[in-house]
Amino acid sequence: MKYMLINGRALMFDHPKELRRLLAEGNTLDQSLAALRSKGVGIIACIEAVKKFRGCDLGEAKEIVYFSSAWADARERHEQFHRDLEKILTEPHEKLDEQFLSPPCKF
């Protein structure tokens, strides 16, 4: 298996193969995704691995990973981010101007 060191972590190139190996060992999909994540594999690479392994479309792979227990904490943060963003975008512009368009800092 090929590895690349990034910031001292060994990251695998062939995530679908590693997912297949983990599942063949008897792990559930959630356990396998958690194992990939613990090795530094990000959510996008996990989605790609599921897509290639299952032969499904991108939307289905994204849903599988997004709603897995392995990525539940990230899902909660993403959903909070989207709630916050929606709140900001629906506020009156005056408030946005006060928050984000204040004069630049002087050094």
N, C-alpha and C positions, 0 to 999 in steps of 0.2 A: 504494500500500500504506500502511496506517495504522501509525504507530509511536507508542510512548509511551516517554518517558525515565524510567527508574528508576535511581537511583544512577549517573547519567551513561551508562547503556547504553540503546541503542535496542532496545526489545522489540517484536516484531511481534504484531499481534492475530490475523492470519489464517494460522496455522501450517499448516493443511492445504493452502492455496493455495501457500505457500512450498515445502512439501514436493513438491507436484506440479511446480512450476517447476524445482526442483533435479533431480528425476528426469527431466524432459523435456530437461534439458541433457545427459543421459547419465550422470549420477552414479548409483552404486549406492544401495540403500537405506541401507546403513551409512554411506557417504560423505555422503548427504543428512542423516541423523540427526546425524552429526558436525558438519556445517555449521550445522545448527540450534542444536546445543549451543554451538558457538563463538560464536554470536550472542546467547547468554544464555538460550536457550529451555531450560526445565527438563524433567525426565524426564516429569512428568505431562502437560505440554503436548505433548511428543513422542508420548506414548501416544495422546492425543486426536487429534493430526494423523494418525497411522497408522490409527486407528479410522475416522476420517471418510474418508480417502483410499482405504483398502482396502475399506471397507464391511463390516468384520469386527466381531465382538463385542469387548467390553472385555478379556476374558481373552486372546484371541488377540493383540490389539494390545499388551497388556502384555508378553506373552511375546516378541513380535517385538522390542520396544524393549529389554526387560530383557536379552535374550541377544545384542543387537547388540554389535559391537566398539566402537561409539561410546560405549556406557555400561558397558563391562567393568569399569572402575575403580570405578564406583559399585556395580555388582553385587557385587564383592568386598567392599566396605565394608559393604553391606547384609547379606551372608551372615555376615560376621564379627560384626556387631551381633547378629544372631539367635542365633549360637552363644554369644556372651557372655551374652545375655539368658536363654537356656535354661539355661546353667550357673548363673547367679545364682538362677533360679527353682527349680532342683532342689537347691540347697544346703540344709543344715539351717537352720531358722529362727534358731538361736542365732548363726550366722555372719552372717546377714542383719541381725539386731538389732545386732550389734557394728559392722557397716559403715554401716548406714543410719539407725539409731535412736539414735545417740549424743546426749548432751546438746547443746542448741544452744550456739553460740558466744556468749560474753559480750564486749561491746564496752566 
